[in-house]
């Protein structure tokens, strides 16, 4: 893609960009971009934004913070909240004693449960995982991703079994008088 084509594609997304701005980045006359620009470039190039930030698949070191470099996979895990900052620059390893922040963990559980349910065409375990994540999201005031209609219908009995209901869709509330745990895991 030429600099002109990239500028046009980014501009078509709603971020006014010129060929000169692109060439200034390419030549190093401008050495930084905003997060919005990274997202627009990724959309225009039809790639994951993280691939513009990190050379996954390469052994090229990544300077995550000034003076601290690590491999791209470790930087990726750190960026996604899957490892603590204190582990950057150390020998890469999977630290099973560290847990992702609750918000990251809830969305990861939700996605994993949804993928499992849709891939295997059912499963109470997957529904319980989705339900548990959605209950936690509701309790914490976090946005809940929309569910496909088939999952919305299938999850209602699971939520009811745990003393919750989702009515209208997307809005969880405690069933009056229910004496159950705070959700599922």
Phi, psi and omega in degrees: 000131179284167177299321179296316181295319179295315179300318179294318181295319178293317179297323179296338178277351178110000177253105183300119183221147181241164176300322180298319178297319179295313181293329175296323176291315181298323184275349181088002176295334172237127188247012178215158177223157177278165176300320178299322177293318178301314180297319179294318177300316181299316179295317180295325181270354181058049176227162175291134182304324182299332179287342174278340181265325187230135180277065180302138181092355180247155176268010178296125179292151181243125175275102185283313173229156184309125178085358181233107179251155178207177177284160185297323181294318177296318177298321178298312179299320178294315181301324180275000179080023182263001175205153182282154178301327182299343181270350179296137179086351177268170177302124182301132175202161178271113181268100183282355179269348181261135180248142179299156176305148184308320182295317178297315182296320181296314180292324178295315178300316180301310180298315181297318178296317180295315178299316180297314181298313183289325181289316183266005177056052175130183177126120180295327179297317179294319178296321178296322178295313178299312182300315179300317179294319181292323177296315178299317179299318179297312182298325182273353181080020180273150176298140178251128180298147176295150179250148172299149183308318182297327179282320178303316180291318183290332186278339182307310180298327179293315178298318179297321180297335180258015175083020180235161171222155178238089184208115002290168181310132180095345180247112179269143173213153181285135175286128183303131176083001181289133179245076183226172179293172183286003180149191180249168177247000000 
